[in-house]
Amino acid sequence: MSDDPTKAFLTADPVELGSILFTMVEPDEGHEVAYNRWYERDHLYSGVMIGPYSLAAGRFVSTRDLKALRYPDDSPVTPSKQIGSYLAIYFILKGHHDEWWRWGRRQVRVLIDNGRMFEQRTHIHTQLYDYRGAVSRDADGVPAELALDHRFEGLAVVIGRAKGDRDEALSTLDARIVPQVLDGSKAALCLTFVPFPMPPGQPSDVPASSDDESRFLQLWFCDERPNELWDETFAKLPQAYGDVAEVIFASPFIHTNPGTDDYTDLLR
């Protein structure tokens, strides 16, 4: 048995993050409250979390003042900076993505047949991503698997495009550039993912993915609201990434407040 008491209860087969569902959505104007209530009181659970191998979930919102910080202005991810107010992220257990997807595909059909979907919304960026790894600011920081449950004060979402080979670019980012950004900052943890095509059977209102071979996703979890460190940390990422990668979407988000209509009047 290990002499380290913090490792005494770890098994040989620990809970590990394997993939995620990232879904950024815009409710139709005038339907913000109804959408918020439907999603958090029904769909988050009935659409994903009651299914097998769903590890964790987080819901985030980008209010109009936060969306004003987004860049670049001509991002291929959103039609405009003000579109894409709500974000849900689901963690999926490593090694079980296919079973998770098969259940989800059947469950969506069940919900549609029972009138439990919400038509007054638009999928802006809904994509499956494979987990590639984490870089932590602290030697014993929050593990990747607990990042959503920890409820960090803020989240910065960065979608990038490698300027050369993606694997080489990600290795450079993780080994040198991301640690430099994290060092001494209020950003605590950066998780990196790469997209893969949505399997057959995705809902008809979910757009097809594109440019998957060069893109990557970073989730930067922050100890403060991201607008409070945006200028000093995230606005400078394009310069930090240099000739390794370009940022094609960067946006601050904060957690929604479950059980309330908070922020629904601050989207536009």
C-alpha positions in Angstrom: 0.0 0.0 0.0 1.2 3.5 -0.8 2.6 5.6 2.1 0.8 8.6 0.6 -2.6 8.8 2.3 -3.9 10.9 -0.6 -3.5 7.9 -2.9 -4.8 5.3 -0.6 -8.2 5.1 -2.2 -7.2 5.5 -5.8 -7.9 2.4 -7.8 -6.0 1.0 -10.8 -8.9 2.1 -13.0 -9.7 5.7 -11.9 -12.5 7.9 -13.3 -11.0 9.7 -16.3 -12.2 12.3 -18.7 -12.3 11.0 -22.3 -14.4 13.3 -24.4 -16.9 16.1 -24.2 -20.0 17.5 -25.8 -19.7 21.3 -26.3 -22.9 23.0 -27.3 -23.2 26.8 -27.7 -26.8 28.0 -28.4 -28.7 31.2 -28.9 -32.3 31.4 -27.7 -34.7 33.4 -29.9 -35.4 36.9 -28.7 -38.3 36.9 -26.3 -37.7 33.3 -25.3 -34.7 33.7 -23.1 -36.4 32.8 -19.8 -38.4 29.9 -21.3 -35.2 28.5 -22.9 -33.2 28.8 -19.6 -35.9 27.0 -17.6 -36.4 24.3 -20.2 -32.7 23.6 -20.4 -31.7 23.5 -16.8 -35.0 21.9 -15.4 -35.4 19.3 -18.1 -32.9 19.0 -21.0 -29.6 19.0 -19.1 -30.8 15.9 -17.2 -33.2 14.2 -19.6 -31.0 14.8 -22.7 -27.6 13.9 -21.2 -27.1 13.4 -17.5 -29.4 10.5 -16.8 -27.6 8.6 -19.5 -24.7 6.1 -19.0 -21.1 7.4 -18.8 -22.0 11.1 -18.4 -19.4 12.3 -15.9 -20.2 15.9 -15.3 -22.0 18.9 -16.7 -21.6 22.7 -16.6 -23.8 25.5 -17.9 -22.4 28.9 -18.7 -23.6 32.2 -20.0 -22.0 35.1 -21.9 -23.8 38.3 -21.2 -23.7 41.3 -23.5 -20.8 42.9 -21.6 -18.8 39.7 -21.8 -19.6 39.1 -25.4 -18.2 42.6 -26.2 -14.8 41.2 -25.3 -14.9 38.4 -27.8 -12.5 38.3 -30.7 -11.9 38.2 -33.6 -14.8 40.2 -35.0 -15.0 37.9 -38.1 -14.8 34.6 -36.3 -15.9 31.5 -38.3 -17.4 30.1 -35.2 -20.2 32.6 -34.7 -22.1 34.8 -37.1 -21.5 37.8 -34.8 -20.0 38.5 -31.4 -23.4 38.8 -29.9 -24.6 35.4 -31.0 -24.0 32.3 -28.8 -25.1 33.3 -25.3 -25.5 29.9 -23.6 -22.9 27.2 -23.3 -23.3 23.6 -22.0 -20.3 21.3 -21.5 -20.7 17.6 -20.7 -17.8 15.4 -19.7 -17.9 11.8 -20.9 -16.1 8.9 -19.2 -13.0 7.7 -21.0 -13.4 4.6 -23.1 -17.2 4.8 -23.3 -17.9 7.5 -25.8 -19.6 5.1 -28.3 -22.0 3.7 -25.8 -22.8 7.3 -24.5 -23.5 8.4 -28.1 -25.8 5.5 -28.9 -27.9 6.2 -25.8 -28.0 9.9 -26.6 -29.2 9.4 -30.1 -32.1 7.2 -28.9 -32.9 9.6 -26.1 -33.2 12.6 -28.4 -35.8 10.7 -30.5 -37.7 9.9 -27.3 -37.8 13.5 -26.3 -38.8 14.7 -29.8 -41.6 12.2 -29.9 -42.9 13.4 -26.5 -42.7 17.1 -27.3 -39.9 17.8 -24.9 -37.6 19.7 -27.2 -37.3 23.5 -27.6 -37.7 24.9 -31.1 -37.0 28.6 -30.3 -33.3 28.3 -30.3 -30.3 28.0 -32.7 -27.3 25.8 -32.4 -24.3 28.1 -32.9 -21.5 25.6 -32.3 -22.3 22.1 -31.2 -19.4 19.7 -31.4 -17.9 16.5 -29.9 -14.3 16.9 -28.8 -11.6 14.4 -27.7 -9.7 15.2 -24.5 -6.0 15.7 -25.1 -4.7 16.9 -21.8 -4.4 19.5 -19.0 -1.9 22.1 -18.0 -2.3 23.4 -14.4 -0.9 26.5 -12.9 -0.5 24.8 -9.5 1.5 21.7 -8.6 -1.6 20.1 -6.9 -4.4 21.9 -8.8 -7.9 20.9 -9.5 -7.9 17.7 -11.7 -9.5 17.9 -15.1 -12.3 15.6 -14.2 -13.4 18.0 -11.4 -13.1 21.2 -13.4 -16.9 21.6 -13.9 -17.9 20.6 -10.4 -15.3 23.0 -8.9 -17.3 25.9 -10.3 -14.5 28.2 -11.0 -15.4 31.9 -11.1 -14.9 32.1 -14.8 -14.3 30.3 -18.1 -12.5 31.5 -21.2 -13.3 29.4 -24.3 -10.6 29.5 -27.0 -10.9 27.8 -30.4 -7.7 27.8 -32.3 -6.3 26.7 -35.6 -2.8 25.2 -35.8 -0.6 26.9 -38.4 1.2 23.7 -39.1 0.8 20.1 -37.9 -1.8 20.1 -35.1 -0.1 17.6 -32.9 3.2 19.5 -33.0 1.4 22.8 -32.3 -0.4 21.3 -29.3 2.8 19.9 -27.9 4.4 23.3 -28.2 1.4 25.0 -26.6 1.2 22.6 -23.7 5.0 22.4 -23.0 5.9 26.1 -23.3 3.2 28.6 -24.2 0.3 27.6 -21.9 2.4 27.3 -18.8 3.8 30.8 -19.4 0.3 32.2 -19.7 -0.8 30.4 -16.5 2.2 31.4 -14.5 1.3 34.0 -12.0 -2.1 34.6 -13.5 -5.7 34.1 -12.1 -6.2 31.4 -14.8 -5.7 28.1 -13.0 -6.3 25.3 -15.5 -6.3 24.8 -19.2 -7.9 21.7 -20.8 -7.2 21.0 -24.5 -9.5 19.1 -26.9 -9.6 18.2 -30.6 -12.9 17.9 -32.5 -14.2 14.8 -34.3 -17.1 14.6 -36.6 -20.6 14.2 -35.2 -21.6 10.5 -35.8 -24.6 9.6 -37.9 -27.9 10.3 -36.2 -27.2 13.8 -34.9 -30.2 16.1 -34.5 -31.2 17.8 -37.8 -30.8 21.3 -36.3 -27.1 20.7 -35.4 -24.8 22.1 -38.1 -22.1 19.9 -39.5 -18.5 20.5 -38.3 -15.8 21.9 -40.5 -12.0 22.3 -40.7 -11.6 19.7 -38.0 -8.1 18.7 -39.0 -6.5 21.9 -37.8 -8.8 23.1 -35.0 -8.5 22.6 -31.3 -10.5 23.8 -28.3 -9.1 25.1 -25.0 -11.1 25.6 -21.8 -9.4 28.0 -19.4 -10.8 27.8 -15.9 -10.2 31.0 -13.9 -10.2 32.0 -10.2 -11.9 35.3 -11.1 -14.5 36.3 -13.7 -12.7 36.2 -17.0 -13.5 39.9 -17.8 -11.3 40.8 -14.8 -8.3 39.3 -16.4 -9.2 39.5 -20.0 -6.9 42.3 -21.1 -3.8 41.0 -19.2 -4.3 37.3 -20.0 -6.6 36.3 -22.8 -6.5 39.4 -25.1 -2.8 38.6 -25.5 -3.1 35.0 -26.6 -2.7 35.7 -30.4 0.7 37.2 -29.7 1.6 34.4 -27.3 0.6 31.8 -29.9 2.7 33.5 -32.5 3.5 31.3 -35.5 2.2 28.1 -33.7 -1.5 28.8 -33.9 -4.2 31.4 -34.5 -7.2 32.2 -32.3 -10.4 32.0 -34.3 -12.8 32.4 -31.4 -12.2 33.6 -27.8 -15.0 34.3 -25.4 -15.5 34.8 -21.7 -18.3 32.9 -19.8 -19.6 32.6 -16.3 -21.7 29.9 -14.6 -25.4 30.2 -14.8 -27.2 30.3 -11.4 -29.3 27.2 -11.3 -32.9 27.6 -10.2 -33.0 31.3 -11.2 -33.6 33.5 -14.3 -30.4 35.4 -13.6 -28.7 36.9 -16.7 -31.7 36.2 -19.0 -32.2 40.0 -19.3 -28.5 40.7 -19.9 -27.9 38.8 -23.1 -28.6 41.6 -25.6 
